[in-house]
Amino acid sequence: SAPATRTATGVETGAPLTARAQQEKYLTTSTGVRLRDTDHSLKAGERGPTLLQDHHLREKITHFDHERIPERVVHARGAGAHGVFVGYGTADAICRAAFLREGAETPTFVRFSTVLGSRGSADTVRDTRGFATKFYTPEGNFDLVGNNIPVFFIQDGIKFPDVIHAGKPHPDREIPQAQSAHDTFWDFVSLHTEAQHHTMWNMSDRGIPRSYRMMEGFGVHTFRVENAAGETSLVKFHWKPQLGVHSLTWEEAQMISGMDPDFHRRDLYDAIESGAYPAWELGLQVFPDNPEQVFEGIDLLDPTKIVPEELAPVQPVGLMVLTANPTNFFAETEQVAFHVGHLVPGIDATDDPLVQARLFSYVDTQLTRLGGPNFNQLPVNRPHSEVNDMLRDGFHQHAVHAGVAPYRPNSLDGGCPFQAGAEVDGSFEHLAVRVAEGTKVRAQPASYDDHFSQVRLFWLSMSRVEQEHIIRAYAFELGKCYDQAIKERQLQCLANIDPVLCEEVATGLGLPAPSPTIPLLDPAPSPALSQVGEAWPPD
Ligand code: HEM
């Protein structure tokens, strides 16, 4: 039998779990008793009924009956891989996190995902993609839980259940699966117009990536970082793929959905298996940490806004290469638990009301999804740094904790010099920033009311071919709506973004184009779409 192993939190006993693979010489029960036959149940005679006393039958069937856990409430479909991140040291001047130091090598686990589809849905649907990275740093786990789109649908996390309810299949029909072609989605985004920016990214080619290997990733929120001298800056995280950003055409995406629903999952697995390791450079946009948390007139706490790279270039700080596929999909890709609150010394969240709600939501959902409070003991979630917590007991507790005094200070377990408030080298501190003064209110700043100018900026930055793709996507998806009023309300939103866009989509839908109800902030004319590409709408 294997020797007992000591851990920071206590003693683990028994054989390592990985030894229990089907390749071993003997099949055993889960309690290690060898079995001779696993094909025939114990019966009262060859043709008789099966006996309740057949404990092997009961164990085998019972365990099978409980193999499934709930899928994630969002991002249920995904694919993961192991990698390594190497810091360039270029972030030292602004951030003291150890994993960013020059030459520091940090193991990572990444999970890419779609947002709305269920676990068995197709990979190439039009949707946002998740890009979640766990860095197993020497200072504890840092999770960068981002998407392939730099803005989000809502400005306040309290609306998250609403936007997801609107995007998931209709409650009565449970269709459509994982695409934005339905009434509730367009009802929501045309009523909550802050969603228009994210929606246009979805309708663009970014909504149908060619490969996970060819996607950008964004931390979306602004984060606060601190350097060794205690000076803080505000940053946005960006992943830039070494293979460049590429998309499918809509026709390709549709066909592949039918022919190979596992297209992105297969692509990632095959690339890694063949040694074509995908790589991303991590970069930062850096802004001064001013009390307003505004940069060039852009509210850095509003997650529906980007800061154009012309105003704040992305500065490379490290490289991640994915080098190994998971050994077991369930153990790793399914059981991995990301959390925006997994922060390391030198990195902190801001008061963005979206990230504030996320700080609560991830652990909360994982308590149900992973069956209790001990999921950070699962192999894929375990930090590579020492763990010495006072968390005890609970479902699926794997550590055998030593000692009798899980409280501090104590005089029974060897002294424990810890004192509240004392300086501890390398410890995490929430950065001591001033909190805005005010009265408790359910409200948001006026800067959050501009829902259209950056959508217009995005639209005007597109090439003509890209604009045609966007028009077709809106016309296709809105064309699936049953409710005329919803289509008209969304056309009104498009008119407030760009009159040419609105007209072309309206033509595709066979509806009149409304006029803008707000002044268009940028008077630059849209390119005349009819000058290039195929005529729209198609004959
Ligand atoms: C899952 C990103 C907003 C709640 C995820 C995942 C990603 C992600 C990448 C999948 C993680 C994985 O692969 O396991 C984002 C981004 C957001 C955002 C970039 C906005 C900037 C929110 C908000 C909430 C939320 C506002 C709730 C208030 C959840 C939940 C899960 C999840 C409950 C499932 C987690 C699990 O079961 O382990 N999100 N999300 N997200 N997100 Fe978000």
Residues whose N, C-alpha, C, O or C-beta is under 5 A from the ligand:
A	BS01	HEM	R72 V73 V74 H75 G78 R111 S113 G130 F131 A132 V145 G146 N147 F152 G157 F160 V220 V336 A337 F338 L354 A357 R358 S361 T365 R369
